[in-house]
Amino acid sequence: MLFGKKKKKLDARVRFQHSTFTKKLGTARNYKRQARVIPEFNGFSIFATIGLRTWWAKLLALIAIVGVLYLIYIPNFLFVKVITISGIDGDTKTHVTALVNQYLEQAPFYNPRRNLVFLRAAPLSKYIISKDTRISKVTIKRNFFKRTLTVSANAKYIAYIISRQNIYYSVYNDGTVIQVEPLDGAQWMNSFPGTLKIVDAQPNSLEPGQQYFTPELMSVANYLQQHFKADVAQDMTYIELPARLARLPVQLVVHVHKNLPNLNPSMAEFAVLIDPKKDLTIVLEKLNLLLSQTTPDRYKALKYIDMRFDDKGFVCLVNTPCANQPLMPQVAPVPASTSPSPSATAPTSSVISTPTPTPTSSPSAINKPKTQ
């Protein structure tokens, strides 16, 4: 067989005229592709459109769709079960809890807000702050394992009492005016312990919800409240402001209670004039140094100290010409550079550490103690 002769190839003219070949050629010539039959539109026609033609495929797809809808809209292990409110208490906590439930329950049917997966923190925070003006900040945390929604809220608090035209206003710590308080001049200083008292010269009234402070002025007021007693060892009673026509006033006056017993009410305080644009850390450091060099008699007779100068503090004592001048002058007093004259009423130069102080006003040099 290996060396046998090859089989003679059939002549093409005979092969192409064979009945079998002719039959196959006719079948191929008349072949028509069958069009896919798509049923009329109904609940299952979409499955055929995406290629799911068998009933098993359609059933599995239907089960998957129902399962997804269940996880999104039907209460299950992904839904909020516990709402925790922290950072606030009392009526504010009760109100915030009601606001959270109200936000979750009033959602449109297509918005699954109670689902922890789809609950967005930012809209909920904005909703709470817009509905309760006592809240300044809200933080939202979701715990899927415990199905817990934790709302941490920072409540505003009364931080300032403003006296304007003998009307007293309470102000939140963010500078928002709350309301008029039923106080009088005899009691307002002792009301709302821990708040900063401010007197200003503005003629117009304040409205609830109005922003009282500029950011710059609030920063200055907060710094003085936090650091004045610690840095100067003196009790600040209130701050006096001029008409606030700019971001920061030209000067402000800090009224200080003297640390001495049994003083006449007219001498129980002295004032400190400060330029709020200066570095308050340095100003308070120099003020503390100046007061530490003040003798008890001179301290008792203090009317005010002007700390607006770079290297000196203008000291005014009671029963001197400067004591009759208003604390809000248009032009700041300038220390005299000439020799004092007996007939002159301008302040004279002296060093605050003088052992025998005289009841006159003087620009006192702030002398730092020498190190040995």
C-alpha positions in Angstrom: 0.0 0.0 0.0 2.8 2.3 0.7 4.2 2.0 -2.7 0.9 1.6 -4.5 -0.3 3.8 -7.2 -2.2 7.0 -6.2 -5.9 7.0 -6.8 -6.9 8.7 -9.9 -8.4 12.1 -9.2 -12.0 12.5 -10.4 -12.4 14.8 -13.2 -13.9 18.2 -12.1 -16.4 18.1 -14.9 -17.8 14.9 -13.6 -17.6 16.0 -9.9 -19.4 19.2 -10.3 -22.2 17.5 -12.3 -22.7 14.9 -9.5 -26.3 14.8 -8.1 -25.1 15.2 -4.5 -23.1 18.3 -5.3 -25.9 19.8 -7.3 -28.3 19.2 -4.4 -26.0 20.9 -1.8 -25.5 23.9 -4.2 -29.2 24.3 -4.6 -29.8 24.2 -0.9 -27.1 26.9 -0.3 -28.4 29.1 -3.0 -31.9 29.1 -1.5 -30.8 29.6 2.1 -32.5 32.4 4.1 -31.5 33.5 7.6 -34.4 33.3 10.0 -35.2 36.7 11.7 -35.2 36.7 15.5 -38.7 36.8 16.8 -39.1 39.6 19.4 -42.4 39.3 21.3 -44.6 42.3 21.6 -43.7 44.7 24.5 -44.7 43.3 27.9 -43.1 42.8 31.2 -40.7 40.2 29.9 -39.9 41.7 26.5 -37.0 43.6 28.0 -35.3 40.3 28.9 -35.4 39.2 25.3 -34.0 42.6 24.3 -30.9 42.1 26.4 -30.5 38.5 25.3 -32.2 36.6 28.2 -34.4 34.2 26.2 -34.7 31.2 28.5 -37.1 31.1 31.4 -34.3 30.3 33.8 -32.3 33.4 32.8 -35.4 35.5 33.1 -36.2 34.1 36.5 -32.7 34.7 37.8 -32.7 38.3 36.5 -36.0 38.9 38.1 -34.8 37.6 41.5 -31.7 39.8 41.2 -33.9 42.9 40.5 -36.2 42.2 43.4 -33.3 41.6 45.7 -31.7 45.0 44.8 -35.0 46.8 45.3 -35.4 45.1 48.7 -32.0 46.2 49.8 -32.6 49.8 48.8 -36.2 50.4 49.8 -37.5 47.7 52.1 -36.3 48.0 55.8 -33.5 45.6 56.3 -30.1 45.3 57.9 -28.9 48.4 55.9 -31.5 50.7 57.4 -31.1 53.1 60.3 -32.2 51.5 63.5 -30.7 53.7 66.2 -30.1 57.5 66.2 -27.6 58.8 68.6 -27.2 62.5 69.4 -24.0 63.7 71.1 -22.5 67.1 72.0 -25.7 68.7 73.2 -28.4 68.0 75.8 -31.7 69.1 77.1 -34.3 70.7 74.8 -31.7 71.2 72.1 -31.0 67.5 72.0 -34.7 66.7 71.9 -35.2 69.1 69.0 -32.3 67.8 67.0 -33.5 64.2 67.4 -36.9 65.3 66.1 -35.3 67.1 63.2 -33.3 64.0 62.2 -36.4 61.8 62.2 -38.3 64.4 60.3 -35.6 64.6 57.6 -35.6 60.8 57.2 -39.4 60.4 57.2 -40.2 63.2 54.8 -38.1 61.9 52.0 -39.7 61.3 48.6 -40.7 57.7 47.9 -37.8 57.3 45.4 -35.2 58.7 47.9 -34.1 55.9 50.3 -32.9 58.3 53.0 -33.2 55.7 55.9 -30.8 53.5 54.0 -27.3 54.0 55.4 -25.8 53.4 52.0 -27.7 56.2 50.4 -27.9 58.6 53.3 -25.8 61.7 52.6 -24.3 63.5 55.5 -24.0 67.0 54.0 -27.7 67.6 53.3 -28.7 66.3 56.7 -26.2 68.6 58.4 -27.5 71.6 56.5 -31.1 70.7 57.3 -30.4 70.6 61.0 -28.5 73.9 61.1 -31.1 75.7 59.0 -33.9 74.5 61.3 -32.2 75.2 64.6 -30.3 78.4 64.9 -28.7 77.2 68.2 -26.6 74.7 66.3 -23.3 75.9 64.8 -21.8 72.6 63.4 -23.0 69.1 62.8 -21.0 65.9 62.1 -22.6 62.7 60.8 -21.2 59.2 61.2 -22.7 55.9 60.0 -22.2 52.5 61.6 -23.4 49.8 59.2 -22.5 47.0 61.7 -24.7 48.5 64.5 -27.2 50.1 62.1 -26.5 53.4 64.0 -26.6 57.0 62.8 -24.5 59.2 65.1 -25.1 63.0 65.0 -22.5 65.1 66.8 -23.7 68.7 67.2 -21.9 71.8 68.5 -24.4 74.1 70.1 -24.0 77.9 70.1 -23.9 79.6 73.5 -24.2 83.1 74.8 -20.7 84.5 74.8 -21.2 88.3 74.7 -23.6 90.8 76.2 -23.7 94.1 74.2 -24.7 97.4 75.7 -25.9 99.9 73.1 -27.9 103.0 73.9 -28.8 101.4 77.3 -30.3 98.4 75.5 -28.7 95.0 76.2 -28.4 92.3 73.6 -27.2 88.7 74.0 -24.9 87.4 71.3 -23.9 83.9 70.4 -20.3 82.8 70.3 -20.3 83.0 66.5 -21.3 86.7 66.7 -25.0 86.3 65.9 -27.4 88.5 67.8 -29.9 86.5 69.8 -32.4 88.9 71.4 -32.9 91.9 73.7 -32.3 91.0 77.3 -34.5 92.5 80.1 -31.6 94.0 82.0 -30.8 97.4 83.5 -27.6 99.3 84.1 -27.3 98.1 87.7 -27.4 94.4 86.9 -26.1 93.9 83.4 -22.5 93.6 84.5 -23.3 90.7 86.8 -25.6 88.9 84.4 -24.7 85.9 82.4 -21.5 85.0 84.2 -18.6 84.1 82.0 -19.7 86.3 79.1 -17.7 89.2 77.7 -19.4 92.5 78.2 -19.0 95.1 75.5 -20.2 98.7 75.3 -20.2 100.4 71.9 -21.2 103.9 70.7 -23.4 102.8 67.7 -26.7 104.7 67.6 -28.7 102.1 65.7 -30.3 99.0 67.3 -29.4 95.4 66.7 -31.8 92.8 65.2 -32.0 89.1 66.0 -29.9 87.1 63.6 -27.7 90.0 62.7 -23.9 89.5 62.7 -22.5 91.8 65.3 -18.8 91.2 64.9 -16.5 91.5 62.0 -14.1 88.5 61.9 -11.1 90.7 62.9 -12.9 92.3 65.8 -14.2 89.0 67.1 -10.6 87.6 67.0 -9.4 90.6 69.1 -12.3 90.3 71.6 -11.8 86.6 72.0 -8.0 87.0 72.5 -8.5 89.6 75.2 -11.1 87.5 77.0 -8.8 84.4 77.0 -5.5 86.0 77.7 -6.0 89.3 79.6 -6.2 87.9 83.1 -3.6 85.2 82.5 -1.1 87.6 81.0 -1.7 90.7 83.1 -3.1 89.2 86.3 -6.0 91.7 86.2 -9.7 91.2 86.0 -11.2 92.7 82.8 -14.7 93.9 83.4 -15.8 95.1 79.9 -14.5 96.4 76.6 -15.6 99.8 75.2 -15.8 100.3 71.5 -16.2 103.5 69.4 -18.5 103.7 66.4 -17.3 100.7 64.4 -17.0 102.1 60.9 -14.3 99.7 59.7 -13.2 96.1 60.2 -11.3 97.2 63.3 -11.8 100.4 65.3 -8.9 102.8 65.7 -8.8 101.9 69.4 -10.7 100.0 72.0 -10.8 100.5 75.8 -10.5 97.7 78.2 -11.9 98.4 81.6 -10.1 96.7 84.4 -11.1 96.1 88.0 -8.4 97.1 90.5 -7.1 94.3 92.7 -7.6 96.4 95.9 -10.2 96.1 98.6 -12.5 98.9 100.0 -12.0 101.3 97.1 -14.3 104.2 96.3 -16.5 103.1 93.3 -15.2 106.0 91.3 -11.7 104.6 91.7 -12.4 100.9 91.5 -11.5 100.6 87.9 -8.9 101.8 85.5 -8.9 101.6 81.7 -6.4 100.4 79.1 -6.4 101.9 75.6 -5.3 99.5 73.0 -4.7 99.6 69.3 -6.3 96.4 68.0 -4.1 96.3 64.9 -1.0 95.8 67.0 0.3 92.4 68.2 -1.8 91.9 71.4 0.7 89.4 72.8 3.4 92.1 72.9 0.9 94.7 74.2 -0.2 92.6 77.1 3.4 91.6 77.9 4.4 95.3 78.1 1.2 96.2 80.1 2.1 93.5 82.6 5.6 94.8 82.9 4.4 98.3 83.4 2.0 97.3 86.1 4.6 95.3 87.8 6.7 98.5 88.1 3.8 100.5 89.5 3.9 101.4 93.1 0.7 100.7 95.2 -0.2 104.3 95.6 0.2 105.0 91.9 -1.8 101.8 91.1 -4.6 103.0 93.4 -4.7 106.4 91.6 -4.7 105.0 88.0 -7.3 106.4 85.7 -6.1 104.9 82.4 -3.1 103.6 80.6 -2.6 104.2 76.9 -0.8 101.3 75.4 -1.0 102.5 71.8 2.7 103.6 71.7 5.4 101.3 70.7 7.8 101.8 73.6 5.9 103.7 76.2 2.7 103.6 78.1 0.8 106.9 78.7 -0.3 106.8 82.4 -3.1 109.0 83.5 -3.9 109.4 87.2 -7.1 110.6 88.9 -7.4 114.3 89.7 -5.2 115.3 86.8 -6.2 117.2 83.6 -6.1 114.0 81.4 -8.6 112.3 83.7 -11.3 114.7 82.5 -10.7 113.9 78.8 -12.9 111.3 77.1 -11.4 107.8 76.6 -12.4 107.9 72.9 -10.5 110.9 71.6 -10.2 111.6 67.9 -6.5 112.0 68.1 -4.4 109.9 70.4 -2.3 111.8 72.9 1.4 112.1 72.0 4.1 111.9 74.7 5.8 115.2 75.1 9.5 115.3 74.1 10.4 118.7 75.7 11.2 119.4 79.2 8.2 119.9 81.6 7.1 123.4 82.4 5.4 124.2 85.7 2.6 126.1 83.9 2.1 123.5 81.1 -0.9 121.1 81.2 0.7 118.6 78.8 1.9 115.3 80.2 5.4 115.2 81.6 8.0 112.5 81.1 8.9 110.3 84.0 9.9 106.7 84.6 7.2 104.5 86.1 9.7 103.0 88.6 10.1 106.4 90.4 10.0 105.7 94.1 7.8 108.8 94.9 5.1 109.0 92.3 3.3 112.3 91.8 -0.4 112.5 90.8 0.3 113.7 87.3 -0.1 112.0 84.0 3.1 110.9 82.2 4.3 108.8 79.3 6.1 106.1 81.3 8.9 104.1 79.8 8.5 100.4 80.0 11.8 99.2 81.4 12.6 95.5 81.2 14.4 94.3 84.3 18.1 93.7 83.8 19.4 90.2 84.1 22.4 89.6 86.3 
